[in-house]
């Protein structure tokens, strides 16, 4: 590949070939740069004429994923277009972090083990039925956001809405029922009745019990209510089949499984939309791109196709946040049942890392597509929040299932990345870690590190081994030096539940 890589600083590189209409800025040191296939995908995306704004952003966890047009770990911005193919097909895949009143002094290892043995049943991974709700509640979640499931289940998590991005509703107003039926087939909404409270079996979705080990910025840590030895829950999930099926319906992406193809085909038959004329025109574009058009699928950001797509995305994103709220509720219920105590679950933040949002950058209103990157606003952009206007937006960055994770806050000097941060460290060789190849070796390694692994039924769980992830300390050093975020506290995993 005929390319030029210019070093802007120790942790920032500029990459551009003759084909690329805008450069790609890499926020990482040279040793963390990605493999060849990732470069090719970034070149292809940035080569689309009259599409991207200023530059493409690549975070330390940037990587190529099979079947995706764009690399994961990127932020892509456009003034005029919505670009469905540059994002992964799971709207509002994201993470949340919750404080508890559990500490290393009042919650023993024996109690942790007893809790997670029960959570394997209470928080299913690969299971069709989770927490069942009526069809009307699913529709209300899609149109109202997390408030609908709070009211239905009586969820008591502190700051559940206040500390969720967009206040738990990706629409700017409450929508009508028919507004949801206009953008999502009713069959998908019916399936979603059974799908709340499910962690998921895709990738590295997880439920972790983390322990705060270091307060790097004691002042902000105190504002957040963090203490050394305190136990926190970190939850990483997607938007489930509702999000997956909805995005497959409205973008050009090959179905990964036969069940997806069948569900999407049947879903189209149940689509009682008032906007079928717009939908049919979108389908013509999709077929064109599925049959060989290598340019990016584009919807007019200010046109009817862009509006329909973004409404579908917002409804599905609302379900993703509600799912994490239900998981939190079910963890709390399990602790109360087993130990007759209230853990006082308190949401630090719930943030998506697959999102599309209208934002203002460099004096322009633009559409920011974050594909496995998190928003990381500094205090100046968080003036509407009573706490984060002083601290900056919370950002948490885990790595593998057995390595340290960090709680950070966004900074005001992060405009070059459109105020984005990595959602992890990304796959890569870690010379500090001993490699393993079997589940038995993985369990032994985890035990040696003092981390308990639960469920772990998938043969692919070995891919989450620490030796296969980049060194988080090197990633964090680059994040701080580049002005992306500032570290508040350090955590270590104690117990991990994943498929």
C-alpha positions in Angstrom: 0.0 0.0 0.0 1.4 3.4 -1.1 0.9 5.4 2.1 2.5 8.0 4.3 2.5 7.8 8.1 3.4 11.0 9.7 4.2 11.2 13.4 2.3 14.1 15.0 3.4 13.1 18.5 4.5 10.0 20.4 0.9 8.9 20.7 -0.7 10.4 17.5 -0.1 9.5 13.9 -1.5 10.7 10.6 -2.1 8.2 7.8 -3.1 9.1 4.2 -2.7 7.5 0.8 -3.3 9.0 -2.6 -6.8 7.5 -2.7 -8.0 8.9 0.6 -10.0 12.1 0.5 -9.4 12.8 4.2 -6.6 11.5 6.5 -6.9 9.0 9.3 -5.6 10.1 12.7 -4.4 7.3 14.9 -4.4 8.0 18.7 -1.7 5.5 19.7 2.0 4.9 19.8 3.7 3.2 16.9 3.9 -0.2 18.7 0.1 -0.2 19.1 -0.6 0.4 15.4 -2.9 -2.2 13.7 -2.4 -5.0 11.2 -2.6 -4.6 7.4 -6.3 -5.5 6.8 -7.3 -2.7 9.1 -5.3 -0.1 7.1 -7.0 -1.3 3.9 -10.5 -0.8 5.4 -9.6 2.7 6.7 -8.3 3.6 3.3 -11.5 2.4 1.6 -13.8 4.3 3.9 -11.7 7.5 3.6 -11.6 7.2 -0.2 -15.4 7.9 -0.6 -15.7 11.3 -2.3 -17.6 14.2 -0.7 -18.6 12.1 2.3 -16.3 12.5 5.3 -15.6 15.6 7.4 -12.0 16.6 8.3 -10.5 13.2 9.2 -11.3 9.7 10.3 -10.3 8.7 13.9 -8.7 5.4 14.9 -8.4 4.6 18.6 -5.8 2.1 20.1 -8.4 -0.8 19.9 -8.9 -0.3 16.1 -9.2 -3.6 14.4 -10.7 -5.3 11.3 -13.8 -7.5 11.9 -15.1 -10.0 9.3 -18.0 -8.9 7.3 -17.7 -5.2 8.3 -17.1 -2.4 5.8 -15.2 -0.3 8.3 -12.8 -1.2 11.1 -13.9 -1.3 14.7 -12.6 1.3 17.1 -13.2 4.3 14.8 -15.0 7.5 14.7 -16.3 8.7 11.3 -17.9 12.1 10.8 -20.0 13.5 7.9 -21.8 16.8 7.4 -24.4 15.6 5.0 -24.9 11.8 5.4 -25.8 9.0 7.7 -23.4 6.1 6.9 -24.9 2.8 8.3 -22.0 0.7 7.0 -19.3 2.4 9.0 -20.9 1.3 12.3 -21.2 -2.2 13.7 -24.7 -3.7 13.5 -25.6 -3.5 17.2 -26.9 0.0 18.0 -26.1 1.1 21.6 -23.8 -1.8 22.3 -22.4 -0.2 25.4 -21.2 -0.5 29.0 -22.3 0.7 32.4 -20.6 1.0 35.7 -22.4 0.8 39.1 -21.3 1.6 42.6 -22.4 -0.6 45.5 -22.1 -0.6 49.3 -20.2 -3.9 49.0 -16.5 -3.8 49.9 -13.6 -6.2 50.5 -14.3 -5.7 54.2 -18.0 -6.6 54.2 -18.4 -9.0 51.3 -16.2 -12.1 51.5 -14.8 -14.2 48.7 -17.2 -17.0 49.8 -20.2 -14.6 49.3 -18.8 -13.5 45.9 -18.7 -17.1 44.8 -22.2 -17.8 46.1 -23.5 -14.7 44.3 -22.0 -15.5 40.9 -23.1 -19.2 41.1 -26.6 -17.8 41.3 -26.0 -15.0 38.7 -25.2 -17.7 36.1 -28.9 -18.5 36.3 -30.3 -15.0 37.0 -28.3 -13.3 34.2 -28.5 -15.6 31.2 -26.0 -15.4 28.3 -27.1 -17.7 25.5 -30.8 -18.2 26.2 -33.9 -17.3 24.3 -36.0 -16.2 27.2 -34.9 -13.7 29.8 -37.1 -11.3 31.7 -40.5 -11.4 29.9 -42.6 -8.2 29.5 -45.8 -7.4 27.6 -45.6 -6.3 24.0 -46.9 -2.9 25.0 -43.9 -2.4 27.3 -41.5 -3.2 24.5 -43.1 -0.5 22.4 -43.1 1.9 25.3 -39.4 1.3 25.8 -38.7 2.0 22.2 -40.7 5.3 22.2 -40.1 6.5 25.8 -36.7 5.0 26.7 -35.6 3.5 30.0 -38.4 5.2 32.0 -40.9 2.7 30.6 -39.1 -0.4 32.1 -38.4 1.5 35.4 -42.1 2.0 35.8 -43.0 -1.5 34.7 -40.5 -3.4 37.0 -40.3 -0.8 39.8 -36.5 -0.5 39.3 -34.8 1.4 42.2 -31.3 1.9 40.8 -30.1 5.3 41.9 -29.4 7.8 39.1 -30.7 5.3 36.5 -31.8 8.1 34.2 -29.7 11.0 35.3 -26.4 9.1 34.7 -27.4 7.5 31.4 -26.4 9.1 28.2 -29.4 10.9 26.6 -31.3 10.3 29.9 -32.1 6.8 28.6 -34.0 8.0 25.5 -32.3 8.5 22.2 -35.4 10.4 20.8 -35.6 14.1 21.6 -39.3 13.7 22.4 -41.7 11.0 23.4 -42.9 9.1 20.2 -46.3 7.6 19.4 -46.8 3.9 19.1 -47.3 4.2 15.4 -44.0 6.1 15.1 -42.3 2.9 16.2 -44.3 0.6 13.9 -43.3 3.0 11.1 -39.6 2.0 11.5 -39.5 -1.5 13.1 -41.5 -4.5 12.0 -43.8 -5.8 14.7 -42.3 -9.3 14.6 -39.0 -7.9 16.0 -40.9 -6.2 18.8 -42.7 -9.4 19.6 -39.4 -11.3 19.9 -38.1 -8.5 22.2 -40.8 -9.4 24.7 -38.6 -12.3 25.8 -35.2 -10.7 25.5 -34.6 -8.3 28.3 -32.1 -9.1 31.1 -29.9 -11.2 28.8 -26.2 -10.6 28.8 -25.7 -12.1 25.3 -23.3 -14.6 23.7 -21.7 -12.3 21.2 -18.0 -11.3 21.4 -16.9 -10.3 24.8 -20.2 -9.1 26.4 -19.6 -9.6 30.1 -20.7 -8.9 33.7 -17.7 -8.2 35.9 -17.4 -7.5 39.6 -14.5 -5.0 39.9 -12.6 -3.8 43.0 -11.3 -0.2 43.2 -7.6 -0.5 43.8 -6.2 3.0 43.3 -7.6 6.5 43.5 -5.5 8.3 40.9 -7.4 11.6 41.1 -8.8 11.6 44.7 -10.8 14.8 44.3 -12.9 13.5 41.3 -13.0 10.0 42.9 -14.6 11.6 45.9 -17.2 13.4 43.7 -18.0 10.1 42.1 -18.3 8.4 45.5 -15.4 5.9 44.9 -13.4 4.4 47.7 -10.5 1.9 47.7 -11.7 -1.7 48.3 -15.2 -0.8 47.0 -16.9 -3.3 44.6 -18.4 -2.1 41.4 -20.3 -3.9 38.7 -19.4 -3.4 35.1 -21.8 -4.6 32.4 -21.2 -4.8 28.7 -24.1 -5.7 26.4 -25.6 -5.0 23.0 -29.2 -4.2 22.0 -30.0 -7.8 21.4 -32.0 -9.2 18.5 -34.2 -6.2 18.3 -31.2 -4.0 17.5 -29.6 -6.6 15.2 -32.7 -7.3 13.2 -33.6 -3.7 12.9 -30.2 -2.7 11.6 -30.1 -5.7 9.1 -33.4 -4.4 7.8 -32.2 -0.9 7.2 -28.6 -1.3 5.9 -26.5 -3.3 3.4 -24.9 -6.1 5.4 -24.8 -9.8 4.8 -26.6 -11.8 7.4 -24.2 -13.8 9.5 -26.6 -16.6 10.4 -29.6 -18.4 8.7 -31.8 -17.5 11.6 -31.1 -13.8 11.0 -32.0 -14.1 7.3 -35.2 -15.8 8.1 -36.2 -13.4 10.8 -35.5 -10.3 8.7 -37.4 -11.8 5.7 -40.4 -12.6 8.0 -40.2 -9.2 9.7 -40.6 -7.4 6.4 -43.9 -9.2 5.9 -45.2 -7.8 9.3 -44.0 -4.2 8.5 -47.1 -2.0 9.0 -45.3 1.3 8.2 -46.9 4.5 7.0 -43.6 5.2 5.3 -43.4 2.3 2.9 -42.6 4.6 -0.1 -39.5 5.8 1.8 -38.7 2.3 2.9 -38.9 0.9 -0.7 -36.5 3.6 -1.9 -34.1 2.6 0.9 -34.3 -1.0 -0.1 -33.3 -0.2 -3.7 -30.2 1.5 -2.3 -29.5 -1.5 -0.1 -29.9 -4.0 -3.0 -27.5 -2.0 -5.1 -24.8 -2.1 -2.3 -25.4 -5.8 -1.6 -24.9 -6.6 -5.3 -21.4 -5.0 -5.7 -21.5 -1.3 -5.2 -18.3 -0.8 -3.1 -19.0 2.8 -2.1 -20.6 3.5 1.2 -24.3 3.4 1.6 -25.5 6.9 2.2 -28.7 8.3 3.6 -29.5 12.0 3.5 -29.0 13.2 7.0 -31.7 15.8 6.5 -33.9 13.7 4.2 -36.7 11.2 4.7 -34.4 8.1 4.4 -32.0 9.5 7.0 -34.9 10.3 9.3 -36.4 6.8 9.1 -33.1 5.1 9.7 -32.2 7.3 12.7 -35.7 6.8 14.2 -35.2 3.0 13.9 -31.8 3.3 15.4 -33.0 5.4 18.3 -35.8 2.9 19.1 -33.5 0.0 19.1 -30.9 1.9 21.1 -33.5 2.6 23.8 -33.9 -1.2 24.1 -30.2 -1.6 24.6 -30.1 0.8 27.6 -33.3 -0.8 29.1 -31.6 -4.2 28.8 -28.7 -3.1 31.0 -31.1 -1.5 33.4 -33.0 -4.8 33.8 -29.7 -6.8 34.3 -28.8 -4.3 37.0 -32.2 -4.8 38.6 -31.9 -8.6 38.5 -28.4 -8.4 40.1 -29.8 -6.3 42.9 -32.7 -8.7 43.4 -30.3 -11.7 43.5 -28.2 -10.0 46.2 -31.2 -9.2 48.3 -32.5 -12.8 48.0 -29.2 -14.5 48.9 -27.9 -12.1 51.6 -30.9 -10.2 52.8 -29.2 -6.9 52.1 -29.7 -4.0 49.6 -26.4 -3.4 47.6 -27.7 0.2 46.9 -26.9 0.0 43.2 -26.0 3.5 42.0 -25.3 4.1 38.4 -22.0 6.0 37.7 -22.7 6.0 33.9 -24.2 4.1 31.1 -22.6 4.9 27.8 -23.0 3.5 24.2 -19.9 2.8 22.2 -21.8 2.1 18.9 -23.8 5.3 18.2 -24.6 8.0 15.6 -25.4 11.4 16.9 -25.7 15.0 15.7 -23.0 17.1 17.3 -21.2 20.4 16.7 -17.5 20.2 16.0 -15.2 22.8 14.6 -18.2 25.2 14.3 -20.2 22.8 12.1 -23.2 20.6 12.8 -22.1 17.1 11.9 -23.1 13.4 12.3 -20.7 11.5 14.4 -20.5 7.7 13.9 -18.8 6.0 16.7 -18.1 2.3 16.0 -16.7 0.8 19.3 -15.5 4.2 20.5 -17.1 6.1 23.4 -18.0 9.8 23.6 -15.7 11.6 25.9 -16.8 15.2 26.4 -14.9 17.5 28.6 -16.5 19.8 31.2 -17.3 22.5 28.7 -19.6 20.2 26.8 -21.3 18.8 29.9 -22.7 22.0 31.3 -26.2 20.5 31.5 -25.1 17.8 34.1 -24.8 18.8 37.7 -21.6 16.8 38.3 -19.9 16.3 35.0 -19.8 20.0 34.2 -17.0 20.0 36.8 -15.4 16.7 36.1 -16.0 15.9 32.4 -17.9 12.9 31.1 -17.1 9.5 32.6 -15.3 7.0 30.4 -14.3 3.5 31.5 -11.7 1.4 29.7 -11.4 -2.3 30.4 -9.0 -4.7 28.7 -9.2 -8.4 29.0 -11.1 -10.4 31.6 -8.1 -10.6 34.0 -6.3 -7.2 33.6 -6.8 -3.9 35.2 -9.5 -1.4 34.0 -9.7 2.4 34.4 -12.3 5.0 35.2 -11.5 8.2 33.4 -13.1 11.5 32.5 -13.2 13.3 29.2 -11.1 16.4 28.6 -11.8 19.7 26.8 -8.7 19.4 24.6 -9.9 16.3 22.7 -11.5 18.0 19.6 -9.2 16.2 17.1 -10.9 12.9 17.9 -14.3 14.6 18.0 -14.2 14.0 21.7 -14.0 10.2 21.4 -12.2 7.6 23.5 -11.5 3.9 23.1 -13.9 1.4 24.6 -11.1 -1.1 25.4 -7.5 -1.9 24.4 -8.2 -4.1 21.4 -6.7 -7.3 20.3 -3.0 -7.6 20.0 0.0 -9.4 21.3 0.9 -8.6 24.9 4.5 -9.7 25.7 3.9 -9.4 29.4 1.3 -12.2 29.4 1.8 -15.9 29.0 -0.3 -17.3 26.1 -2.8 -20.0 26.6 -4.8 -22.2 24.1 -7.3 -24.2 26.1 -10.2 -23.4 28.5 -8.4 -25.4 31.2 -5.3 -23.3 30.9 -7.5 -20.2 30.9 -9.3 -21.1 34.1 -5.9 -21.9 35.7 -4.4 -18.6 34.6 -7.4 -16.7 36.0 -7.1 -18.5 39.3 -3.5 -17.6 39.5 -4.5 -13.9 39.0 -7.2 -14.1 41.7 -10.1 -13.8 39.2 -13.1 -16.2 39.1 -14.6 -17.0 35.8 -18.2 -18.2 35.6 -20.4 -19.7 32.8 -17.6 -19.6 30.1 -19.5 -22.3 28.0 -18.2 -21.0 24.7 -15.0 -22.6 23.2 -14.2 -19.1 22.0 -13.9 -17.7 25.5 -10.1 -18.4 25.3 -10.0 -15.4 22.8 -10.6 -13.1 25.8 -7.2 -14.2 27.4 -5.1 -11.3 28.5 -2.2 -12.3 26.2 -4.4 -11.6 23.2 -5.1 -7.9 24.2 -2.8 -4.9 24.0 -1.1 -3.7 27.1 -3.6 -1.4 28.9 -0.9 0.6 30.6 0.5 1.6 27.2 -3.0 2.5 26.0 -3.8 4.6 29.0 -0.5 6.4 28.8 -1.4 7.5 25.2 -4.9 8.5 26.2 -3.7 10.8 28.9 -0.8 12.3 26.8 -3.2 12.9 23.9 -5.6 14.8 26.0 -8.4 12.3 25.4 -9.2 11.6 29.1 -7.8 11.7 32.6 -7.6 8.7 34.9 -9.7 8.9 38.0 -9.4 5.4 39.5 -8.0 2.0 38.7 -10.0 -1.3 39.1 -9.1 -5.0 39.0 -11.6 -7.7 38.1 -12.6 -10.1 40.9 -15.3 -12.2 39.2 -16.3 -12.5 35.5 -19.5 -13.9 34.0 -19.5 -14.3 30.2 -20.5 -16.9 27.6 
